[in-house]
């Protein structure tokens, strides 16, 4: 039986192919990393919504607005929505941008409390989603909020379906952007994220 010596070139090719296969195998694992779990509560049950929600970081506004970016907006002390003792006011031409939070297909919606503080009857609060993709910042309009002059809970607003989520396991880091429109001023409180798919 002849003794065959494989050339170095063939060994390098085999090593390169093995390394590529290992890299390809590792990509789905990285892409399938789920969002970290957060404590949930039926915080909106008194409003007829028995879903389990998680409170967006810093959105109780009882200890300031940690992680939020505010422009012509400030935290106010006093009775907010849902029994809280703080809320955020946003002046006309102001904005409030939430901390970054992880979204997957298992996060279909969110809700929050809003209170119009002044402005013409046709004015409203703009809510958009912001995220970074391929080095670019993207924004997508979610909904106009048009409430009266007292605290009110928004309807369930789309979240995951607006973001560029490919595979069911993929995730996107996003932010919520709140901006009064047409000379209005607004207060917001307690942003709740729904972490379960329907």
ZIRA-V153609 format. One line per field, one symbol per residue. phi: phi as a letter, one per 20 degrees, with the letter a starting at -180 (. if undefined). psi: psi as a letter, one per 40 degrees, with the letter a starting at -180 (. if undefined). burial: # if it has 24 or more other C-alpha atoms within 12 Angstrom, else .. A space follows every 50 residues. Layout:
# ZIRA-V153609
phi: ???
psi: ???
burial: ???
This chain:
# ZIRA-V153609
phi: .feddffgfffffffffffffffffffgfffefefffcfdbefdffdnde feddffgmeflecncfneddclbbedepfeelnfcabddcfgmebcdfff ceccfedfbbbbecbfdrpffefbdeccdcbdblndedccfeaedcdeeb fbefffdfcffeefeefgefcceccdddbfclmeccccbleddeecfe
psi: hihhhhiddddddddddddddddddddddddehiiiiiiiigeedeeehe ihihhhheedfefagheihhhfiihiiihaifeifiihihiheiihhiih ihhaeegdiiiihihheiiideiihhhihhihhfeihiihhdihhgiafi hihiihiicdedighcideiihhiihhhhiifeiiiiiighhhhehi.
burial: .................................##.......##...... ############.##..###..####...###...##############. ###################...#########........#.##.####.. ###############....############..############...
